[in-house]
Amino acid sequence: MKLQKLQLQSNNISTSIGIKIFLLSLFLSYGLLFADAHIFVYHRFGDSRYPSTNTTIKELKEEFEYLKNRDYKVIKLETLVNALKNHKDIDDRWVVLTIDDNFKSFYQNALEIFKKYHYPFSLFVYVQATEDKYPDYTSWKELKEISKYGSIEFHSYSHPHMTQKSNKYLREDFKRGLNLIKKRVNITPKYFAYPYGEYDKRVQKITKEFGFEAIINQNIGAISRYSDIFSLDRDALVGKSSLKRKLRYKELHLNLIEPKEYPKNGILKKIMAKLYDKSIKSAKYYLSGYGWSKVEVKDGLIDKKIDKKLLKKRNRLIIKIGNKIKTKLLIKDRYGTK
C-alpha cells in the first residue's frame, strides 16, 4: 500500500514537472514568436566637428557596457538576415551594429573598442570617397585591415540622393562602386544601405537588380520575423540618442495600404493601414511638419482622411501603438513622381 502511494506521488511529481517544462517551452516559443531584434547605425566617432552624426567615445563605451551588462548579444548582420531568410526565430536580445560612410574616425577612434568587446559590425562603404582619397575617409589599405574584424558592405559609389537620379545613373553608380570594391580589396558585398536612408519603389527595384541578400534603410523601428529583408529598419545612434529607449521599440505588424509612395500632387489624402491585432482601438501617427495625432482603429483598420500637403521633399510617416512602431519614408522622386 505504501509502495503504491509512493509511486502515485512520484507520478504526480513527474506530471507536474512535465507540465511546468511544457509551459516554460510554450512561453519561450511565444516570446520568440513576437521577439524583435534591433539594427543600429553609427557614422562618426569622437569627431566633435559634426555633432549631429557623431558618437563620442564616452558614449560608445557606455552603450557597449549597457549591452554587455544586460546580456544583449551583438551578432553579425549575416546571422540576422539568414534567420529571416530561413524563417527562424528572432531573439529579443539580438543587436546588429552597422557603420555608414567609412569615416576615418571609425578606424582611428572606434575600431579598437569594437575589437575589445569582440563586437562584430558591418561597414557600408562610400566608394568614391576612398577611391579619390577624401581626407576624412578610410583608405583601401585601412579597409583591408578593417575587413579582418567586420564585414565590408556597399553604400554606393557617389553617395547620391538616389530618388533624384535617373535609372541609368543609378545602375552605373552600382556597377562602378561594386567593381572597385572587388578590384581593390577582393570583396563582393552582400548587403546595401541607402545613402541618407532615402529610397522609394523605383530605387528599390533597381537596387534589387544587383543581387544583394538584404537592403538596409534608416527608419526608426525594429526587426521581427515578419520584416522584409529588402527593407530592414535600423535606427541611428548619433547625436543625442538613447540606446535604452530605442531598444524598447517593437515592430508594428501592419499592412500599409495608403500611402504607398509620395503622392503625385504632394497632398496626402488619407492614411489606411490594416493591423493584424484587431483588439487595438486607437493609435498615433506622425507626419513631418505636423507632429503627432491620434487616430481611431476599427476592427483592425486605420482609415483616416487627412488632406495634408507634404511640407518637405523627404517626409516621415510613423504609426505608433505603445512601443510598437512602423515608419514609412515619403520622398518626392524626380524621375518617378510627377
N, C-alpha and C positions, 0 to 999 in steps of 0.2 A: 504493500500500500504506500509506504514511504517512498519507495523507488518510483512508483508511478507518479506520485506528487512531484518529486524532483524532476522527472522527465517532462512533466507538464509545465513546470516553472521554467525549465531550460528552453522548451519550445516557445513559450511566451516571450522570453527574453530575446531569443533569436528572431522571432517575428517582429518584435519592437525595434530591434537593431536594423532589421531589413527594411522596415517602413521608414525609419529615420534616414538610412542611406539613400533610399529611393527618393524621398522628399528633398534631401540635400542635392542629389544629382539633378532632380527636376528644377530646383531653384537655380542651380548653377547654369543649367541649359537655358532656362528662361532669361537669366541675366545676360548670357552671351548673345541670345537671340536679339536682345534690344540694346546691346552694348555699342558704344561709339568710340572709335579711335580719333586721334587728332593729328593733323599735319600743320606744322608751323614753318614760317619763313622768316629768315633774317636777311639783312643787307650789309650794313657796315658795322664794324666793331671798334669801339674805342676811338671813334672819329668825331670829335665834337663840332666839326665844321658843318655837319649835316644832321642836326638833332632829330629831324622827322623820320630819317631812315637809319638812325644809329642805335646800337645797343652798347651801353657802357660795359666794360669788363666786369665791373662790380655787379651789374645787373645780370650778366651772363652767368657768373658763378653762382649767384643767388638762385637763379632759375634752375640750374643744373643740380644744386643742392636740394631744392624743393622736389624735383623729380626723383632724385635718388632716395631721399628720406621718406617719401610716401609711396615707394615701391612701384613707381611708373617704370615701364620697360621701353627704353628708346630702341626702336627697331629700324631696320633698313626699309626704305620705300618699297623695295622689291618684295619684302615679306608681306607688306600690306596689300600690294597690288596682286600678288599671287593668291592671297586668301580671298580677295574679291573675285578674281577670275575663276577660282575653283569652288566658289560658293561655300567657303569655310567660315567658321565663327570668327567674329571680330572681338577683340578683348578691350574692355574699358580702360585698361592700363596702358595700352599701346600709344606711343608717341613717335611721330616721324619728324625729323629735323631737316629742313632744306635751307639753302642759301642761294640767293639770286645775285647775279651780276659779277661774280668773281672779283670783287674789290680786293685790292692788295691788303687792306686792313684785316681781312679774314686770315690770310696767310701769315701776316706779321703778328697779329694780336690774339687771334682766337683759336687757331688750329691746335696749338699745344694744349689748350683747355679741353677741346673735344677729345684729344688723344688721352689726356689724363683721366677723363671719365669713361673712356672707351665707348663713346657715343658715335654711332655711325651717322653719316649725313649724305645728302645729295647736293652737289654744287651745280647750279644751272649757269652755263657759260654764255656770256655776251662776246661772241667770237671776234667781231671786228675790233673791239677794244683791246683784245690780246694780240691779234694779228698786226694791228697798226701801232702797237706799243704805247697805248694811252698810259700816262704815268700813274694813274690811280688803280690800275688793274693788274692782275697777275700775268706773268709771262707764261709761255708754253712750258718752259722748264719747271716753273713753280707748279703749274697744273699737273705736270707729270708726277711731281713729288706728292701733291695733294691726293692724287688718284690711288696712292698706297693705303689711304685711310678712309676714303669715301668714294662715292660714285661721281663720275663726271657726266653731266647731262646737258641738254640743249635749251638755250634761251633766245635763239635766233642769231642771225649774223649781225644785223644792223640795229637791233633793238627798236623797231618802229612801232608806232601806233597802228596796229595791224588792220583795224577797220577803216583806216584812211589810205590803205594801199590796195592796188589792183591785184587781181588773181595772179597775173604774170609776175609782178614784183614779188609777191609772197613766195611763189614757187621757186623763183631764182634765189631768193634770200635763204630758203631752207636748203637748197642744193649746195649753195656756196658754203654756208656755215657747217653743214654736216660733213662735206668733203674735207674742209680744213681741219676739223677735229680728228677725222680719220688719218689725214696725212701727217699732222703734227705730233699727235700723241697715240695714234693707233687705237682709238676708242670709237665705238659706234654707240651713241647714246640711245637709251631705251625709252626715256621719258622727256617730255617737253613742258615748259612753263611759259605761259603767255607773257610777253613784256607788258608791264603795267597792269597785268591781270585782265587785259581788255580782249574781248572776243565776242563774236556772235555766230549765228548758224553758218554763214558763208565762210568765215575764218576757220571755224572748227572743221568744216568739210574739207578744206584744203590741207589743214594740219594732219588730219587722219590719213591723207594720201601717202604720208611718209612712213607709215608703219610703226608708229610709236605704240608701245604697250599700254601707256597711260598718259593722260594730259592733265596738267595741274592748273587750276585757276588761282585767284586770290580773293575768294569770297569768305566772309565770316561763316563759320559752320563747323561741322564735324563729319566723320565718315562712319557709315553703318553698312551692313551687308547689302543694303539697297542702293548704295551710291553708284553713280555712273563713273566707270574708270576713265572715261574721256572727258570728265568734268569734275575732278576731285577738288573739294573745297579745302583751302588752307588759310590760316589766319596769320597775320603779321605780328611778330614780337619785336616791334621797333618803337622808338619814341617813348611815350608814357603809356605803356601797355601793362596789363595784368595777366600773368600766366594763370594764376589761380582762378580768375573769373572765366578766362577762355576755356579752361579745362572743364568747366561746368556745362558748356554748350553741348546739346544733343542735336542730331539731325531731325528736322521736322519732315516726316514722311508724307509727302503730298504730290499730287499731280497738278502742276500749274497750267491751267487751260488758257488763261489770258493774263498778262500779255506773253506772247512767245518771243517777240522781238520789239525793237524800238518802233513805235507807231509812225506810219508814213507822214502824218500831218503834225507829229510832235505832241499830240494830245492823247493822254492815257484815259480812255473812256471808262474802263472798268477793270476790276481785279476779280478773277474767277479761279478758284482752286478747289480740288476735291481732296479732302483729308481722309486718311484711312482709319482714323479713330472717330467714329460717329457720335461718341459721347461728349465731344468738345462743343461748348456753347458760344464761346467768344474767343477772339484773337486780337492781335495788334498788327498793324502794318506800318512800315516806314517808307517814305519816298523822299529822295534827295530834295532839299529845299523846302519841304513841308513838315518834316518831323513825324512823330508817331500819332496814329489814330486808332481808335477801337473799331472793330468790325464784328458783326454778328455771324455766327456759324449755325446753319440749319441742316440737320441730318447729314453732317459731314461736309457741307458745301459752303464755301465763301463765294458770294456773288454780290459784289459791291460796285455800284456805279459811282465814279468819282469825277470824270471830266476835268482832269487837271493837265495843264500844259507842262511838259517836262522842261525844267529850267536850265538843264545842262546837257552837254553832248554825252556826258557819262553820268548815268543815274543809277542809284541802287534802290531796288525794291526788296524789302525784307519783311517776311511774315514770321511772327513770333508767338509762341504759346508757352508761357513759363520759360524754361531754359531751352526749349526746342526751337530751332531757328532754321530758316531757309532763305537764301539770298539769290536774287536774280539781277544781273547787270544789264542795263538797257543803254546801248550806245548807238549814236547816230552813225551809220555806216555810209561812207562817201560813195561806195560802189554797190551797196545792197539796199539801202533805204532811200527811196525817192520822195 
